[in-house]
């Protein structure tokens, strides 16, 4: 996969995208990240990428020309018109694992990072294919959201995660929160590991983990439970959980 990232602060990506799994993915040739400085596509000698908002108001707005020229230059390279071109902004669709899985199926992505108050609306209307938000809060720039998208999507590229870090059985993959995990030591400051996990009884372990994933999701994210595909066994486990919690209340 190739990901082009448009930003006025390419230096922000040194470090996060060169380290660990994402760094290795590039070394392995599974991922290519191309940082594009929007200023390089500015038209004036001051390399302006922002200007005052029409109609007045505080702050500055990102100009259309440098961003259109940068994206068209990238798309133009090997004629890739339908390349998914994603604007990171608080007005976007909320990014989640499902969207990450969808984007991981693309061979090319273009991510556009904003600064200042945001983008000229014509960028949204006439250039991009998607708009994504990583959450309902305001950041100083779109660079961190772009890194979040790169990380979540890249780890789903076949071969990027080794077995030990497999994406197979994790939160949100089946729409539930992850079950509790434990590792050595068996006893830590008097806190022990649930017996079932030491039993070697795979069927009981699988059932315990499913039940604890359901419990945690029921307690913390009932919105996810409402969307999850549940089996007959899941419904029985949920009855048990509700009774157990009913007992405590
Ligand atoms: C954001 C978000 C975000 C808005 C103004 C950058 C900032 C500034 N992007 N998810 N939340 N962007 O806060 O994606 O230009």
py3Dmol code that shows the C-alpha trace and the ligand (Angstrom):
import py3Dmol

protein = """\
ATOM      1  CA  UNK A   1       0.000   0.000   0.000  1.00  0.00           C
ATOM      2  CA  UNK A   2       1.131   3.564  -0.714  1.00  0.00           C
ATOM      3  CA  UNK A   3      -0.033   6.424   1.508  1.00  0.00           C
ATOM      4  CA  UNK A   4       0.620  10.016   0.500  1.00  0.00           C
ATOM      5  CA  UNK A   5       0.278  12.469   3.421  1.00  0.00           C
ATOM      6  CA  UNK A   6      -0.276  16.196   2.671  1.00  0.00           C
ATOM      7  CA  UNK A   7       0.856  18.448   5.528  1.00  0.00           C
ATOM      8  CA  UNK A   8       2.681  21.704   6.231  1.00  0.00           C
ATOM      9  CA  UNK A   9       4.587  19.919   9.050  1.00  0.00           C
ATOM     10  CA  UNK A  10       6.138  16.775   7.473  1.00  0.00           C
ATOM     11  CA  UNK A  11       8.687  16.703  10.313  1.00  0.00           C
ATOM     12  CA  UNK A  12       5.905  15.698  12.734  1.00  0.00           C
ATOM     13  CA  UNK A  13       5.847  12.255  11.123  1.00  0.00           C
ATOM     14  CA  UNK A  14       9.514  11.502  11.864  1.00  0.00           C
ATOM     15  CA  UNK A  15       9.472   9.047  14.681  1.00  0.00           C
ATOM     16  CA  UNK A  16       5.908   7.667  14.883  1.00  0.00           C
ATOM     17  CA  UNK A  17       5.962   6.244  11.330  1.00  0.00           C
ATOM     18  CA  UNK A  18       9.586   5.062  11.441  1.00  0.00           C
ATOM     19  CA  UNK A  19       9.283   3.031  14.609  1.00  0.00           C
ATOM     20  CA  UNK A  20       8.275  -0.574  15.406  1.00  0.00           C
ATOM     21  CA  UNK A  21       5.604  -2.283  13.327  1.00  0.00           C
ATOM     22  CA  UNK A  22       4.895   0.609  10.945  1.00  0.00           C
ATOM     23  CA  UNK A  23       8.638   1.198  10.445  1.00  0.00           C
ATOM     24  CA  UNK A  24       9.219  -2.506   9.716  1.00  0.00           C
ATOM     25  CA  UNK A  25       6.270  -2.576   7.298  1.00  0.00           C
ATOM     26  CA  UNK A  26       8.078   0.041   5.207  1.00  0.00           C
ATOM     27  CA  UNK A  27      11.374  -1.857   5.437  1.00  0.00           C
ATOM     28  CA  UNK A  28       9.517  -4.989   4.271  1.00  0.00           C
ATOM     29  CA  UNK A  29       8.116  -3.023   1.313  1.00  0.00           C
ATOM     30  CA  UNK A  30       4.536  -3.702   2.420  1.00  0.00           C
ATOM     31  CA  UNK A  31       3.909  -0.004   3.010  1.00  0.00           C
ATOM     32  CA  UNK A  32       5.206   3.153   1.328  1.00  0.00           C
ATOM     33  CA  UNK A  33       4.613   6.505   3.016  1.00  0.00           C
ATOM     34  CA  UNK A  34       5.217   9.644   0.977  1.00  0.00           C
ATOM     35  CA  UNK A  35       5.190  12.941   2.908  1.00  0.00           C
ATOM     36  CA  UNK A  36       4.125  15.918   0.752  1.00  0.00           C
ATOM     37  CA  UNK A  37       4.646  19.496   1.969  1.00  0.00           C
ATOM     38  CA  UNK A  38       1.598  21.501   0.843  1.00  0.00           C
ATOM     39  CA  UNK A  39       3.762  24.649   0.792  1.00  0.00           C
ATOM     40  CA  UNK A  40       5.675  23.185  -2.157  1.00  0.00           C
ATOM     41  CA  UNK A  41       2.452  23.660  -4.172  1.00  0.00           C
ATOM     42  CA  UNK A  42       1.761  27.234  -3.065  1.00  0.00           C
ATOM     43  CA  UNK A  43       1.691  29.731  -5.929  1.00  0.00           C
ATOM     44  CA  UNK A  44       3.089  32.908  -4.322  1.00  0.00           C
ATOM     45  CA  UNK A  45       6.658  33.657  -3.281  1.00  0.00           C
ATOM     46  CA  UNK A  46       5.585  33.594   0.385  1.00  0.00           C
ATOM     47  CA  UNK A  47       4.362  30.039  -0.177  1.00  0.00           C
ATOM     48  CA  UNK A  48       1.002  30.964   1.432  1.00  0.00           C
ATOM     49  CA  UNK A  49      -1.252  28.024   2.271  1.00  0.00           C
ATOM     50  CA  UNK A  50      -3.815  29.961   4.329  1.00  0.00           C
ATOM     51  CA  UNK A  51      -5.794  33.202   4.080  1.00  0.00           C
ATOM     52  CA  UNK A  52      -8.471  35.242   5.851  1.00  0.00           C
ATOM     53  CA  UNK A  53     -12.024  33.865   5.869  1.00  0.00           C
ATOM     54  CA  UNK A  54     -14.520  35.555   3.551  1.00  0.00           C
ATOM     55  CA  UNK A  55     -17.238  37.050   5.716  1.00  0.00           C
ATOM     56  CA  UNK A  56     -14.744  37.818   8.467  1.00  0.00           C
ATOM     57  CA  UNK A  57     -14.231  35.941  11.722  1.00  0.00           C
ATOM     58  CA  UNK A  58     -11.280  34.665  13.749  1.00  0.00           C
ATOM     59  CA  UNK A  59      -8.448  32.534  12.454  1.00  0.00           C
ATOM     60  CA  UNK A  60      -7.317  31.560   8.980  1.00  0.00           C
ATOM     61  CA  UNK A  61      -8.582  29.074   6.369  1.00  0.00           C
ATOM     62  CA  UNK A  62      -6.516  26.690   4.215  1.00  0.00           C
ATOM     63  CA  UNK A  63      -6.446  27.830   0.571  1.00  0.00           C
ATOM     64  CA  UNK A  64      -7.770  25.518  -2.197  1.00  0.00           C
ATOM     65  CA  UNK A  65      -5.039  26.008  -4.841  1.00  0.00           C
ATOM     66  CA  UNK A  66      -2.019  24.436  -3.062  1.00  0.00           C
ATOM     67  CA  UNK A  67      -4.068  21.424  -1.933  1.00  0.00           C
ATOM     68  CA  UNK A  68      -5.734  20.865  -5.340  1.00  0.00           C
ATOM     69  CA  UNK A  69      -2.337  21.164  -7.079  1.00  0.00           C
ATOM     70  CA  UNK A  70      -0.654  18.782  -4.618  1.00  0.00           C
ATOM     71  CA  UNK A  71      -3.386  16.122  -4.905  1.00  0.00           C
ATOM     72  CA  UNK A  72      -3.553  16.376  -8.717  1.00  0.00           C
ATOM     73  CA  UNK A  73       0.236  16.083  -8.899  1.00  0.00           C
ATOM     74  CA  UNK A  74       0.154  12.925  -6.750  1.00  0.00           C
ATOM     75  CA  UNK A  75      -2.816  11.405  -8.584  1.00  0.00           C
ATOM     76  CA  UNK A  76      -1.294  12.395 -11.895  1.00  0.00           C
ATOM     77  CA  UNK A  77       1.948  10.519 -11.319  1.00  0.00           C
ATOM     78  CA  UNK A  78       0.663   7.211 -12.525  1.00  0.00           C
ATOM     79  CA  UNK A  79      -2.875   8.252 -13.375  1.00  0.00           C
ATOM     80  CA  UNK A  80      -4.684   7.167 -10.264  1.00  0.00           C
ATOM     81  CA  UNK A  81      -7.862   9.234 -10.364  1.00  0.00           C
ATOM     82  CA  UNK A  82      -9.979   7.123  -8.024  1.00  0.00           C
ATOM     83  CA  UNK A  83      -7.363   7.089  -5.291  1.00  0.00           C
ATOM     84  CA  UNK A  84      -9.195   7.426  -1.910  1.00  0.00           C
ATOM     85  CA  UNK A  85      -8.474  11.023  -0.902  1.00  0.00           C
ATOM     86  CA  UNK A  86      -9.264  11.584   2.779  1.00  0.00           C
ATOM     87  CA  UNK A  87      -9.706  14.883   4.600  1.00  0.00           C
ATOM     88  CA  UNK A  88      -9.058  14.672   8.344  1.00  0.00           C
ATOM     89  CA  UNK A  89     -11.465  16.993  10.128  1.00  0.00           C
ATOM     90  CA  UNK A  90     -13.896  17.119  13.090  1.00  0.00           C
ATOM     91  CA  UNK A  91     -16.750  17.302  10.548  1.00  0.00           C
ATOM     92  CA  UNK A  92     -15.834  13.905   9.138  1.00  0.00           C
ATOM     93  CA  UNK A  93     -17.396  10.467   9.628  1.00  0.00           C
ATOM     94  CA  UNK A  94     -16.129   8.928  12.891  1.00  0.00           C
ATOM     95  CA  UNK A  95     -13.162   6.661  12.168  1.00  0.00           C
ATOM     96  CA  UNK A  96     -13.492   3.099  13.527  1.00  0.00           C
ATOM     97  CA  UNK A  97     -12.199  -0.458  13.006  1.00  0.00           C
ATOM     98  CA  UNK A  98     -14.730  -1.137  10.273  1.00  0.00           C
ATOM     99  CA  UNK A  99     -13.520   1.915   8.295  1.00  0.00           C
ATOM    100  CA  UNK A 100      -9.904   0.850   8.942  1.00  0.00           C
ATOM    101  CA  UNK A 101     -10.678  -2.594   7.451  1.00  0.00           C
ATOM    102  CA  UNK A 102     -12.343  -0.943   4.437  1.00  0.00           C
ATOM    103  CA  UNK A 103      -9.398   1.392   3.777  1.00  0.00           C
ATOM    104  CA  UNK A 104      -6.899  -1.462   4.241  1.00  0.00           C
ATOM    105  CA  UNK A 105      -8.329  -2.985   1.049  1.00  0.00           C
ATOM    106  CA  UNK A 106      -7.110   0.042  -0.984  1.00  0.00           C
ATOM    107  CA  UNK A 107      -3.689   0.061  -2.666  1.00  0.00           C
ATOM    108  CA  UNK A 108      -3.398   3.852  -2.494  1.00  0.00           C
ATOM    109  CA  UNK A 109      -4.558   6.470   0.028  1.00  0.00           C
ATOM    110  CA  UNK A 110      -4.054  10.231   0.117  1.00  0.00           C
ATOM    111  CA  UNK A 111      -4.472  11.861   3.560  1.00  0.00           C
ATOM    112  CA  UNK A 112      -4.887  15.647   3.848  1.00  0.00           C
ATOM    113  CA  UNK A 113      -3.923  17.240   7.194  1.00  0.00           C
ATOM    114  CA  UNK A 114      -5.461  20.584   8.078  1.00  0.00           C
ATOM    115  CA  UNK A 115      -4.216  23.425  10.243  1.00  0.00           C
ATOM    116  CA  UNK A 116      -5.758  26.787  11.325  1.00  0.00           C
ATOM    117  CA  UNK A 117      -9.555  26.925  11.442  1.00  0.00           C
ATOM    118  CA  UNK A 118      -9.950  24.379   8.648  1.00  0.00           C
ATOM    119  CA  UNK A 119     -10.305  24.016   4.887  1.00  0.00           C
ATOM    120  CA  UNK A 120     -11.854  26.089   2.071  1.00  0.00           C
ATOM    121  CA  UNK A 121     -15.178  24.312   1.457  1.00  0.00           C
ATOM    122  CA  UNK A 122     -14.386  23.740  -2.232  1.00  0.00           C
ATOM    123  CA  UNK A 123     -11.720  21.204  -1.173  1.00  0.00           C
ATOM    124  CA  UNK A 124     -14.443  19.225   0.606  1.00  0.00           C
ATOM    125  CA  UNK A 125     -16.940  19.616  -2.248  1.00  0.00           C
ATOM    126  CA  UNK A 126     -14.747  19.040  -5.325  1.00  0.00           C
ATOM    127  CA  UNK A 127     -11.535  17.181  -4.388  1.00  0.00           C
ATOM    128  CA  UNK A 128     -11.835  14.579  -1.650  1.00  0.00           C
ATOM    129  CA  UNK A 129     -13.562  11.176  -1.636  1.00  0.00           C
ATOM    130  CA  UNK A 130     -13.857  10.790   2.160  1.00  0.00           C
ATOM    131  CA  UNK A 131     -13.798  12.910   5.328  1.00  0.00           C
ATOM    132  CA  UNK A 132     -12.803  11.297   8.614  1.00  0.00           C
ATOM    133  CA  UNK A 133     -12.756  12.429  12.239  1.00  0.00           C
ATOM    134  CA  UNK A 134     -10.911  10.529  14.969  1.00  0.00           C
ATOM    135  CA  UNK A 135     -13.170  11.931  17.668  1.00  0.00           C
ATOM    136  CA  UNK A 136     -15.327  14.784  18.906  1.00  0.00           C
ATOM    137  CA  UNK A 137     -12.589  17.078  20.154  1.00  0.00           C
ATOM    138  CA  UNK A 138     -10.569  19.858  18.478  1.00  0.00           C
ATOM    139  CA  UNK A 139      -6.862  19.342  17.773  1.00  0.00           C
ATOM    140  CA  UNK A 140      -4.290  21.862  16.536  1.00  0.00           C
ATOM    141  CA  UNK A 141      -3.814  19.965  13.291  1.00  0.00           C
ATOM    142  CA  UNK A 142      -4.754  16.919  11.220  1.00  0.00           C
ATOM    143  CA  UNK A 143      -1.312  15.307  11.551  1.00  0.00           C
ATOM    144  CA  UNK A 144      -2.070  13.236  14.665  1.00  0.00           C
ATOM    145  CA  UNK A 145      -5.375  12.014  13.161  1.00  0.00           C
ATOM    146  CA  UNK A 146      -3.452  11.045   9.999  1.00  0.00           C
ATOM    147  CA  UNK A 147      -0.990   9.033  12.098  1.00  0.00           C
ATOM    148  CA  UNK A 148      -3.898   7.277  13.818  1.00  0.00           C
ATOM    149  CA  UNK A 149      -5.392   6.307  10.456  1.00  0.00           C
ATOM    150  CA  UNK A 150      -2.003   5.165   9.073  1.00  0.00           C
ATOM    151  CA  UNK A 151      -1.396   3.010  12.173  1.00  0.00           C
ATOM    152  CA  UNK A 152      -4.883   1.426  12.305  1.00  0.00           C
ATOM    153  CA  UNK A 153      -4.931   0.715   8.530  1.00  0.00           C
ATOM    154  CA  UNK A 154      -1.294  -0.395   8.082  1.00  0.00           C
ATOM    155  CA  UNK A 155      -1.463  -3.075  10.767  1.00  0.00           C
ATOM    156  CA  UNK A 156      -4.267  -4.727   8.761  1.00  0.00           C
ATOM    157  CA  UNK A 157      -2.075  -5.069   5.658  1.00  0.00           C
ATOM    158  CA  UNK A 158      -1.318  -8.800   5.270  1.00  0.00           C
ATOM    159  CA  UNK A 159       2.200  -9.500   6.519  1.00  0.00           C
ATOM    160  CA  UNK A 160       2.561  -6.357   8.628  1.00  0.00           C
ATOM    161  CA  UNK A 161       1.558  -8.028  11.899  1.00  0.00           C
ATOM    162  CA  UNK A 162       3.435 -11.217  12.773  1.00  0.00           C
ATOM    163  CA  UNK A 163       1.448 -14.058  14.419  1.00  0.00           C
ATOM    164  CA  UNK A 164       2.311 -12.866  17.886  1.00  0.00           C
ATOM    165  CA  UNK A 165       0.571  -9.573  17.182  1.00  0.00           C
ATOM    166  CA  UNK A 166      -2.224 -11.050  15.094  1.00  0.00           C
ATOM    167  CA  UNK A 167      -5.213  -8.886  14.271  1.00  0.00           C
ATOM    168  CA  UNK A 168      -7.395 -11.965  14.316  1.00  0.00           C
ATOM    169  CA  UNK A 169      -8.943 -12.008  17.769  1.00  0.00           C
ATOM    170  CA  UNK A 170      -9.055  -8.429  18.944  1.00  0.00           C
ATOM    171  CA  UNK A 171     -11.464  -5.772  20.138  1.00  0.00           C
ATOM    172  CA  UNK A 172     -13.962  -4.586  17.581  1.00  0.00           C
ATOM    173  CA  UNK A 173     -13.016  -7.382  15.164  1.00  0.00           C
ATOM    174  CA  UNK A 174     -16.166  -9.113  16.353  1.00  0.00           C
ATOM    175  CA  UNK A 175     -17.694  -5.844  17.548  1.00  0.00           C
ATOM    176  CA  UNK A 176     -17.014  -6.549  21.258  1.00  0.00           C
ATOM    177  CA  UNK A 177     -14.436  -5.157  23.667  1.00  0.00           C
ATOM    178  CA  UNK A 178     -11.480  -7.448  24.342  1.00  0.00           C
ATOM    179  CA  UNK A 179     -11.577  -9.963  27.220  1.00  0.00           C
ATOM    180  CA  UNK A 180      -9.195  -9.511  30.199  1.00  0.00           C
ATOM    181  CA  UNK A 181      -5.617 -10.654  29.562  1.00  0.00           C
ATOM    182  CA  UNK A 182      -3.084 -11.987  32.067  1.00  0.00           C
ATOM    183  CA  UNK A 183       0.591 -13.008  31.892  1.00  0.00           C
ATOM    184  CA  UNK A 184       3.260 -14.190  34.384  1.00  0.00           C
ATOM    185  CA  UNK A 185       3.559 -14.066  37.397  1.00  0.00           C
ATOM    186  CA  UNK A 186       0.588 -16.206  38.526  1.00  0.00           C
ATOM    187  CA  UNK A 187       0.552 -14.232  41.840  1.00  0.00           C
ATOM    188  CA  UNK A 188       1.289 -10.500  41.851  1.00  0.00           C
ATOM    189  CA  UNK A 189       1.032  -8.620  45.147  1.00  0.00           C
ATOM    190  CA  UNK A 190      -1.582 -11.157  46.210  1.00  0.00           C
ATOM    191  CA  UNK A 191      -3.589 -10.684  43.019  1.00  0.00           C
ATOM    192  CA  UNK A 192      -4.063 -14.015  41.233  1.00  0.00           C
ATOM    193  CA  UNK A 193      -4.884 -15.110  37.698  1.00  0.00           C
ATOM    194  CA  UNK A 194      -8.355 -16.643  37.094  1.00  0.00           C
ATOM    195  CA  UNK A 195      -8.029 -20.445  37.555  1.00  0.00           C
ATOM    196  CA  UNK A 196      -9.731 -21.222  34.252  1.00  0.00           C
ATOM    197  CA  UNK A 197      -6.833 -19.610  32.343  1.00  0.00           C
ATOM    198  CA  UNK A 198      -4.370 -21.962  34.068  1.00  0.00           C
ATOM    199  CA  UNK A 199      -6.572 -25.026  33.431  1.00  0.00           C
ATOM    200  CA  UNK A 200      -5.407 -25.744  29.894  1.00  0.00           C
ATOM    201  CA  UNK A 201      -9.075 -26.537  29.190  1.00  0.00           C
ATOM    202  CA  UNK A 202      -9.440 -24.699  25.876  1.00  0.00           C
ATOM    203  CA  UNK A 203     -13.230 -25.023  25.647  1.00  0.00           C
ATOM    204  CA  UNK A 204     -13.683 -23.535  29.166  1.00  0.00           C
ATOM    205  CA  UNK A 205     -11.075 -20.838  28.407  1.00  0.00           C
ATOM    206  CA  UNK A 206     -12.825 -19.904  25.151  1.00  0.00           C
ATOM    207  CA  UNK A 207     -16.200 -19.693  26.975  1.00  0.00           C
ATOM    208  CA  UNK A 208     -14.730 -17.620  29.841  1.00  0.00           C
ATOM    209  CA  UNK A 209     -13.117 -15.178  27.419  1.00  0.00           C
ATOM    210  CA  UNK A 210     -16.329 -14.794  25.417  1.00  0.00           C
ATOM    211  CA  UNK A 211     -18.308 -14.206  28.607  1.00  0.00           C
ATOM    212  CA  UNK A 212     -15.835 -11.608  29.896  1.00  0.00           C
ATOM    213  CA  UNK A 213     -15.804  -9.802  26.521  1.00  0.00           C
ATOM    214  CA  UNK A 214     -19.617  -9.698  26.638  1.00  0.00           C
ATOM    215  CA  UNK A 215     -19.589  -8.520  30.271  1.00  0.00           C
ATOM    216  CA  UNK A 216     -17.111  -5.727  29.607  1.00  0.00           C
ATOM    217  CA  UNK A 217     -19.014  -4.614  26.490  1.00  0.00           C
ATOM    218  CA  UNK A 218     -22.370  -4.771  28.313  1.00  0.00           C
ATOM    219  CA  UNK A 219     -20.982  -2.662  31.181  1.00  0.00           C
ATOM    220  CA  UNK A 220     -18.899  -0.137  29.209  1.00  0.00           C
ATOM    221  CA  UNK A 221     -20.225   0.004  25.638  1.00  0.00           C
ATOM    222  CA  UNK A 222     -23.832  -1.114  25.390  1.00  0.00           C
ATOM    223  CA  UNK A 223     -23.939   0.782  22.052  1.00  0.00           C
ATOM    224  CA  UNK A 224     -21.476  -1.778  20.641  1.00  0.00           C
ATOM    225  CA  UNK A 225     -23.472  -4.703  22.082  1.00  0.00           C
ATOM    226  CA  UNK A 226     -26.587  -3.448  20.300  1.00  0.00           C
ATOM    227  CA  UNK A 227     -24.668  -3.594  16.974  1.00  0.00           C
ATOM    228  CA  UNK A 228     -22.815  -6.868  17.611  1.00  0.00           C
ATOM    229  CA  UNK A 229     -23.748 -10.170  15.934  1.00  0.00           C
ATOM    230  CA  UNK A 230     -24.471 -12.475  18.902  1.00  0.00           C
ATOM    231  CA  UNK A 231     -24.796 -16.261  18.929  1.00  0.00           C
ATOM    232  CA  UNK A 232     -27.316 -18.313  20.916  1.00  0.00           C
ATOM    233  CA  UNK A 233     -24.537 -19.040  23.398  1.00  0.00           C
ATOM    234  CA  UNK A 234     -23.833 -15.281  23.699  1.00  0.00           C
ATOM    235  CA  UNK A 235     -27.436 -14.629  24.735  1.00  0.00           C
ATOM    236  CA  UNK A 236     -27.205 -17.389  27.396  1.00  0.00           C
ATOM    237  CA  UNK A 237     -23.944 -15.890  28.671  1.00  0.00           C
ATOM    238  CA  UNK A 238     -25.531 -12.424  28.775  1.00  0.00           C
ATOM    239  CA  UNK A 239     -28.399 -13.817  30.908  1.00  0.00           C
ATOM    240  CA  UNK A 240     -25.834 -15.212  33.347  1.00  0.00           C
ATOM    241  CA  UNK A 241     -23.995 -11.867  33.391  1.00  0.00           C
ATOM    242  CA  UNK A 242     -27.163  -9.863  34.031  1.00  0.00           C
ATOM    243  CA  UNK A 243     -28.131 -12.215  36.875  1.00  0.00           C
ATOM    244  CA  UNK A 244     -24.617 -11.945  38.371  1.00  0.00           C
ATOM    245  CA  UNK A 245     -24.835  -8.167  38.221  1.00  0.00           C
ATOM    246  CA  UNK A 246     -28.404  -8.263  39.342  1.00  0.00           C
ATOM    247  CA  UNK A 247     -27.207 -10.126  42.455  1.00  0.00           C
ATOM    248  CA  UNK A 248     -24.702  -7.378  43.317  1.00  0.00           C
ATOM    249  CA  UNK A 249     -27.090  -4.422  42.909  1.00  0.00           C
TER     250      UNK A 249
END
"""
ligand_1 = """\
15
LIG
C -9.580 16.539 13.783
C -10.295 15.565 14.490
C -9.280 17.903 14.271
C -9.541 21.078 13.438
C -8.911 22.391 13.160
C -7.259 20.676 12.943
C -8.411 20.134 13.735
C -7.458 22.143 12.885
N -9.221 16.036 12.608
N -10.333 14.444 13.702
N -10.853 15.649 15.721
N -8.720 18.752 13.369
O -9.553 18.229 15.437
O -9.681 14.753 12.580
O -7.151 22.591 11.589
"""
view = py3Dmol.view(width=600, height=400)
view.addModel(protein, "pdb")
view.setStyle({"model": 0}, {"cartoon": {"style": "trace"}})
view.addModel(ligand_1, "xyz")
view.setStyle({"model": 1}, {"stick": {}})
view.zoomTo()
view.show()
